[in-house]
Amino acid sequence: MKGSELVGKTTDELKDQLLSLKKEQFNLRFQKATGQLENTAQVRKVRRDIARIRTAQGATTRAAAKKG
C-alpha cells in the first residue's frame, strides 16, 4: 500500500482498513508465537501500513480542523 492510495479515502474507509490490518497483525503475531509464520516480512509490512493509515487519519483531522 502506498500513501497516495489513502489520500482520497474517507475517515470511515480508513477506520475499516485500520481495523482489518489490526486483525491481520494479531493473527501474524499469533502465528509467529506458535512457529507457523513463514513470511516474516509480512509483519513489518502490516506494521508500516498501519502507520501510513494513522498518518493519513491525522492529516485528514488536521485539514478538517483548519477548515472549520
Secondary structure, DSSP 8 states (H G I E B T S, - for coil): --HHHHTT--HHHHHHHHHHHHHHHHHHHHHHHHT----THHHHHHHHHHHHHHHHHHHHHHHHHHH-
